[in-house]
Amino acid sequence: MNAILKVDRLTKTYEGGFTALDAVSLDIMDGEILALLGPNGAGKTTLISAICGIVQPTSGKVSVGGHDTQTEYREARSLIGLVPQEINLEPFEKVINTVRFSRGLFGKAPDDKKIEEILRDLSLWDKKDNAIRELSGGMKRRVLIAKALSHEPRVLFLDEPTAGVDVELRRDMWEVVRRLKESGVTIILTTHYIEEAEAMADRIGVINKGEILLVEEKGALMARMGQKELRIELAEPLDAVPESVADRELELSPNGKRLTFRYDTSADRTGIVTLLSALQSAGVKVADVETKQSSLEEIFVGLVKKQEEEAP
């Protein structure tokens, strides 16, 4: 798979000395969904703004479809669609005119058939003659996506697309994103909702303090960094972990009715069989066992916390 967007050591330092982006390098593959996760102030929006030409980087290079964003700005920018966090639409303008105008801004010839196709895909066609102010928050976000798609970009940035949207509309938006990917659009998604990334992304990027901590395929990341827990429900409560299994780093619940054993999913042997055998030999009666996989949220929090601890 080829990289449609290449970011090479992109840095942004403001006049006061604050570095919002610190030598960020990133390749985004054609046709993928990349979810970029990071806490507030991590540099997500600054990175998008620098790629899209809204913010002038201090150093580094970006190319989109082989076009340098500095020396070939028009060619590069024409390949990008941007859906910003803020809903900034003309409230008294009709939906269809708003989308038509955005297409014209990129020098594209009028094409009502294409505009209709976009509006229908986003379930906006029946609202085409409505003024923006008559729409719900979720529908306004769909208009933002329609505007971003109006000039037929190959890369779409979605900056917190479901912020402030209720759960039902959020899931509708996920379906919209999946359809866009199926149509061949490459999508870069920033989000505070970890389940959003877990549900949709092909790869996960984690950014904090202007640095990319990792970019990895979602399944591989969860397999590599995720731990599993074996939760052992006891038929009779224990006062303490038996001495014969004290070296297993078992965690006993406060009520004494559950033992928790954490193990590495990538290890050759988990040690579960020998642990259960040792518990039986120690006279511990097991009522039930279940396993739990670490979530993407736990992995994300762990990465950010590790960086904070290692910072000078």
N, C-alpha and C positions, 0 to 999 in steps of 0.2 A: 504494500500500500504506500502511495506517495504522500509526502507532506505538502498540504496546500498552503499552510501558514508556517513560517519559520521566524522565531524570535531568537536573536543572537546577542547575549550579554546586554540586555536592555536595562538602562539605569536612569532613574529620575531623582535628582537632588534639588530641593527647593532652595531659595535664597537664604533662608534661615539656617540651612545646613541639614534639614531633615531629609533623609533618604527614603523615599516611598517605594522605589524599586532598586534592588541591589543585584546588578549583573544577572538578570533573569534570562535564561535560555529555555526554549520550548519549541518542540515540533508538533504540529497538529495535523493528523492524518485526514486525507480526503474522505468524506462521508461518515466520519465518526461523531459521536457525542462525547465531549469532554466536560466533566463537571469540575469546576474550580472551587475548592472549599477553602475557607479561611475565616478567622474571627473578624470583627469590626476593625477597620484600620490596617488590615493585613496587606493591602495593595491590590486587591482584585479589580476595583473600579479604575484605579490608576493605570493598571496594565491594559485594560480594555481601551481606555481613553488614549493611551499612547499608541496602541496599534491602529486605532481609528483616526488618529490625527487630531484629536481634540486637545491633547496635552503634548507639548514638545519634549521629547526625551533628552536627557543630558548627554547620553552616549548610547551606543549600540545600534543594531539594525533590525528591521522587520521587513519581510517580504511576503506578499500574498499572491499566490498563483504565479510566482516568479517575478513579480513587480515590486521593486523597492518602494516602501511607503514615503521615503524622503525625495528621491529623485524621479519617481514615477507615481506621484501621489494620486492623480486622477484615475489612472489605470488600476492601481491597487484598491483605492476606496470604492470604485464601482463594483468590486467583487464582494464588498462587505455590507451586511445589513446589521443595524444596531437597534436593539430594543432597550432603552434606558430604564433605570429604576423609577424615575419620576414620571408621572403622567402629565405631560405638557402638551395639551391639544387645544386647538381653537374651539371653545365651547359652542359657538353658534354655527359652525360649519357642518355641512352634511358629511356623513361617513364616506360616501363614495368620492366626493370632491377632495376630501383630506388625503385619501390614498392616491388619487390621480395626481394631485399636486406633488406629492413625494416622488412619484415616478418621473415627473417633469424636471425636478431638481437635478436628477442625474443625467439629464439630456436624452432620456429615452422617448421615443415617439409614442404618441397616444395609442393605447391598446385596450379598449374597453373589454374585449374578450378575456384578456389576461387579468384585468382588475376583477372581473366577475368571478373568474376561477379562484383567485386568492380569497375573495370575500366568501365564496361558497365553502371553500376548504376550512375557513375559520368560523363558519356558522354565523356570518355577518350579512349575508345577502338580503335577508328580510329586514335588516336594519339600515340598508344602504342610504335611504332618504331621511333617516333620523338625524337630528342635530346631536353632536357629541354630548352635549349636556343632558340629553335624555337617556343616556346609556348608564348601565350599572358599572361599578368598578372593574368587574371581570371583563365586561364587553369592551371597556376602554382599553384594557391591556391587549385584547385581541386586535383592536384598531392599531395599536402601536406595532404589533407584529405584522399586520397587513401593510403598514407604511414601510416597515423595514424590508419587506419582501417585494414591494412594488417594482423595484428596478431589477428583479431577478438575480439576487446575489448568490454566490456559491458558498459564502461563509456567513453564518448568523450568530451574533452575540446576544445572549439573553442575560441581562444584568438584573438578578433578583426578580424574575418574571412573575412570581406568584406571591410577592410580598403584599400582605394585607388582603389576600384573597381567601375566601372560606374553603374548607376542605373539599367540598364537592366541585367547586370551580377549579381548584388546584388540580384535581385529578383529570378534569376536562382538558386543562392546559397540557398535562403530561401526554394525553392522547394526541393533541395538536403537534407537539414536538416530535412524537414518534412518526407521525405522518410526514412531517417535513424531512425527517431523516430518510424515510423510504423514497422520497422524491429526489434524493441526492444532495440535499443541503447539509453542509458540515455545521455542527452546532457546538458553541462554547457557552456553557451555562454556569453562572455563579449563583450560589444559593446558600441560605442559612438552614434550609430544611435538608437534613442529612438523608431522610427517606427519599427525597426527590432524586438525589444523586444515586442512591442505591437502586431505585426503580428504573432509571433511564440510562445512566451513563455507560459507555463502553470502557472509558478510562477515567481515573480519578487523579486530579492534581491537587496538592495541598500547598497553600502559600501562607506565610506568616512573616511579619516584619520585613516585607518586601523581598523575601527569598522563597524560591520554590523548594519545598522540602522533599517532594517526590512527585513523579508522574508514573502511574502504573495501571495496567489492565485491572479492572475491578475485581474479577474473580481471583486473579493471581495475588493481588494485594491482600485480600481477605484470607486467602489460604496461607500466605507467607507470614503475615503479621497477626492473624487472628488466632486466639487461643480458644480451646473448648473447655467447658466446665462439665465435670461429672457430678451431678447432685445425687447424693445417696440419702434417701429418706429412711429413717430408722424406726424399727418397730417399737423399740424402747429407748428412751432418752439416755444420753451419756453425760457424765460429769466432766469427762476429759477425753482427749484422743488417746486410745490405747498405746502403750509404750512400744509395742511391736510394730506399729506403723507410724511412729512419731517422725521418722525421717522422710516421710512422703509429703510433708508440708500440707497436711489436711487442715481445713478450716471448719471448726465446729460452730454451729449456729448458737446464739444466746440461749435458746430454749433446749439445746442439747439433742434436737430431733433431726438434724441434718448435718451431714459431712459434705464438704465441697472439695473436689480434687481438680486442679487445673493442669492441663497437659498440652503439649505442642502437637498440632495436627500434622506437621511435616516430619516429625520424628519417626524413626523406623518402628519403634515400639512405644506404645502409650503407657504401658504398665498397669492398665485397668484390670486385666485378668488376675495378675499376681496380687494387686491390691485387694480385690474382692475375696480372693482366696485367703489372704492374711487376715482380713476382717472376720471371716467365718471361723478361722482358727482361734481368733481372739474372743470368740463367743458373741460377736456383735451380730444382732439380728437385723437384716435388711428388709424393709417393707417395699421399697420401690427405687428405681434409678432412672435418671433422665440426663440428657446432654443439652448444653446450650452453647451456641457459637457466638464468639465476639461479634458485635455489630460494627458497621462502618463508623458509626458515631464514636464508639469506644476507641477504635484505631485512630481516628482523627484527633480526638482529645488527647490521646497518649502521645502522638507526634508533636503536637503544639506544646504540651507540657514538657516534653523532653528538650525541645529547643529552648524553652524558657529557663530550664534548669542548667543547661549548658552555656547559656549566654554569660559573657564576662561581667 
